[in-house]
Amino acid sequence: MSKNSMKYLALGLLALGFTGLSSCAYQQVMSERRAENENLKYQLSKEQARGEKLRQ
């Protein structure tokens, strides 16, 4: 293998590594947001139920 092709191979592997890492970080953030969203929905339903009780 020539020096140039080794350089491009290394750059390609580096790019793949960064892509994998950013994808993993993205999945983590989305999972946290989903959990936060579920928690907010739960809190809202609790508040709505309490509001219904107070109206009766």
Backbone as JSON Lines, residues from 0, in Angstrom:
{"i":0,"aa":"M","n":[0.85,-1.19,0.0],"ca":[0.0,0.0,0.0],"c":[0.88,1.24,0.0]}
{"i":1,"aa":"S","n":[0.47,2.21,-0.77],"ca":[1.24,3.46,-0.79],"c":[0.93,4.3,0.44]}
{"i":2,"aa":"K","n":[1.77,5.29,0.66],"ca":[1.6,6.15,1.83],"c":[0.27,6.9,1.76]}
{"i":3,"aa":"N","n":[-0.08,7.36,0.55],"ca":[-1.33,8.11,0.35],"c":[-2.56,7.28,0.68]}
{"i":4,"aa":"S","n":[-2.57,6.04,0.2],"ca":[-3.75,5.2,0.44],"c":[-3.88,4.86,1.92]}
{"i":5,"aa":"M","n":[-2.76,4.73,2.61],"ca":[-2.8,4.49,4.06],"c":[-3.41,5.7,4.77]}
{"i":6,"aa":"K","n":[-3.02,6.9,4.31],"ca":[-3.52,8.13,4.91],"c":[-5.04,8.21,4.74]}
{"i":7,"aa":"Y","n":[-5.51,7.91,3.52],"ca":[-6.95,7.99,3.27],"c":[-7.72,6.91,4.03]}
{"i":8,"aa":"L","n":[-7.1,5.75,4.17],"ca":[-7.73,4.69,4.94],"c":[-7.88,5.12,6.4]}
{"i":9,"aa":"A","n":[-6.81,5.71,6.94],"ca":[-6.85,6.19,8.33],"c":[-7.91,7.28,8.49]}
{"i":10,"aa":"L","n":[-7.96,8.21,7.55],"ca":[-8.97,9.28,7.62],"c":[-10.38,8.71,7.54]}
{"i":11,"aa":"G","n":[-10.57,7.73,6.69],"ca":[-11.88,7.09,6.56],"c":[-12.31,6.41,7.84]}
{"i":12,"aa":"L","n":[-11.37,5.69,8.46],"ca":[-11.69,5.02,9.72],"c":[-11.98,6.03,10.83]}
{"i":13,"aa":"L","n":[-11.24,7.14,10.83],"ca":[-11.47,8.19,11.81],"c":[-12.87,8.78,11.63]}
{"i":14,"aa":"A","n":[-13.24,9.04,10.37],"ca":[-14.56,9.59,10.08],"c":[-15.65,8.62,10.53]}
{"i":15,"aa":"L","n":[-15.45,7.34,10.27],"ca":[-16.43,6.33,10.71],"c":[-16.56,6.32,12.22]}
{"i":16,"aa":"G","n":[-15.43,6.45,12.9],"ca":[-15.45,6.48,14.36],"c":[-16.23,7.65,14.89]}
{"i":17,"aa":"F","n":[-16.0,8.84,14.31],"ca":[-16.72,10.03,14.76],"c":[-18.21,9.9,14.48]}
{"i":18,"aa":"T","n":[-18.54,9.34,13.33],"ca":[-19.95,9.15,12.98],"c":[-20.62,8.23,13.99]}
{"i":19,"aa":"G","n":[-19.94,7.16,14.34],"ca":[-20.49,6.23,15.32],"c":[-20.69,6.88,16.67]}
{"i":20,"aa":"L","n":[-19.71,7.67,17.1],"ca":[-19.8,8.34,18.4],"c":[-20.93,9.35,18.42]}
{"i":21,"aa":"S","n":[-21.05,10.14,17.34],"ca":[-22.1,11.16,17.33],"c":[-23.47,10.5,17.27]}
{"i":22,"aa":"S","n":[-23.57,9.38,16.57],"ca":[-24.83,8.65,16.5],"c":[-25.21,8.13,17.88]}
{"i":23,"aa":"C","n":[-24.22,7.63,18.6],"ca":[-24.45,7.1,19.94],"c":[-24.9,8.23,20.87]}
{"i":24,"aa":"A","n":[-24.23,9.38,20.78],"ca":[-24.6,10.54,21.62],"c":[-26.01,11.0,21.28]}
{"i":25,"aa":"Y","n":[-26.35,11.0,19.98],"ca":[-27.68,11.41,19.54],"c":[-28.74,10.48,20.13]}
{"i":26,"aa":"Q","n":[-28.48,9.18,20.08],"ca":[-29.42,8.21,20.65],"c":[-29.62,8.45,22.14]}
{"i":27,"aa":"Q","n":[-28.53,8.75,22.84],"ca":[-28.59,9.0,24.28],"c":[-29.46,10.23,24.57]}
{"i":28,"aa":"V","n":[-29.23,11.31,23.83],"ca":[-30.0,12.54,24.03],"c":[-31.48,12.3,23.75]}
{"i":29,"aa":"M","n":[-31.77,11.59,22.65],"ca":[-33.16,11.34,22.3],"c":[-33.84,10.47,23.35]}
{"i":30,"aa":"S","n":[-33.12,9.51,23.88],"ca":[-33.68,8.64,24.91],"c":[-33.98,9.44,26.18]}
{"i":31,"aa":"E","n":[-33.07,10.37,26.54],"ca":[-33.32,11.22,27.71],"c":[-34.52,12.11,27.48]}
{"i":32,"aa":"R","n":[-34.63,12.68,26.28],"ca":[-35.77,13.55,25.97],"c":[-37.08,12.78,26.03]}
{"i":33,"aa":"R","n":[-37.05,11.55,25.52],"ca":[-38.26,10.72,25.53],"c":[-38.7,10.45,26.96]}
{"i":34,"aa":"A","n":[-37.73,10.14,27.82],"ca":[-38.04,9.87,29.22],"c":[-38.6,11.12,29.9]}
{"i":35,"aa":"E","n":[-37.99,12.27,29.6],"ca":[-38.47,13.53,30.18],"c":[-39.89,13.83,29.7]}
{"i":36,"aa":"N","n":[-40.14,13.57,28.43],"ca":[-41.46,13.79,27.85],"c":[-42.51,12.91,28.53]}
{"i":37,"aa":"E","n":[-42.17,11.64,28.74],"ca":[-43.09,10.72,29.42],"c":[-43.38,11.2,30.84]}
{"i":38,"aa":"N","n":[-42.35,11.68,31.53],"ca":[-42.51,12.18,32.88],"c":[-43.44,13.39,32.89]}
{"i":39,"aa":"L","n":[-43.27,14.3,31.93],"ca":[-44.13,15.48,31.86],"c":[-45.58,15.09,31.58]}
{"i":40,"aa":"K","n":[-45.77,14.12,30.7],"ca":[-47.14,13.65,30.4],"c":[-47.79,13.09,31.66]}
{"i":41,"aa":"Y","n":[-47.01,12.34,32.43],"ca":[-47.51,11.75,33.66],"c":[-47.89,12.84,34.66]}
{"i":42,"aa":"Q","n":[-47.02,13.84,34.82],"ca":[-47.3,14.95,35.74],"c":[-48.57,15.68,35.31]}
{"i":43,"aa":"L","n":[-48.71,15.91,34.01],"ca":[-49.88,16.61,33.49],"c":[-51.16,15.82,33.77]}
{"i":44,"aa":"S","n":[-51.12,14.51,33.56],"ca":[-52.32,13.71,33.8],"c":[-52.68,13.72,35.28]}
{"i":45,"aa":"K","n":[-51.66,13.72,36.16],"ca":[-51.92,13.8,37.6],"c":[-52.6,15.13,37.94]}
{"i":46,"aa":"E","n":[-52.09,16.22,37.37],"ca":[-52.67,17.54,37.63],"c":[-54.11,17.61,37.11]}
{"i":47,"aa":"Q","n":[-54.35,17.04,35.93],"ca":[-55.7,17.05,35.36],"c":[-56.65,16.26,36.23]}
{"i":48,"aa":"A","n":[-56.2,15.13,36.74],"ca":[-57.04,14.3,37.61],"c":[-57.37,15.07,38.89]}
{"i":49,"aa":"R","n":[-56.37,15.77,39.42],"ca":[-56.6,16.54,40.64],"c":[-57.59,17.68,40.36]}
{"i":50,"aa":"G","n":[-57.47,18.3,39.2],"ca":[-58.4,19.36,38.81],"c":[-59.82,18.85,38.7]}
{"i":51,"aa":"E","n":[-59.97,17.65,38.14],"ca":[-61.31,17.05,38.02],"c":[-61.91,16.81,39.4]}
{"i":52,"aa":"K","n":[-61.1,16.31,40.32],"ca":[-61.59,16.05,41.68],"c":[-62.06,17.34,42.34]}
{"i":53,"aa":"L","n":[-61.3,18.41,42.16],"ca":[-61.64,19.69,42.78],"c":[-62.93,20.26,42.21]}
{"i":54,"aa":"R","n":[-63.19,20.01,40.93],"ca":[-64.41,20.54,40.29],"c":[-65.66,19.84,40.79]}
{"i":55,"aa":"Q","n":[-65.53,18.6,41.21],"ca":[-66.72,17.83,41.61],"c":[-67.22,18.21,42.98]}
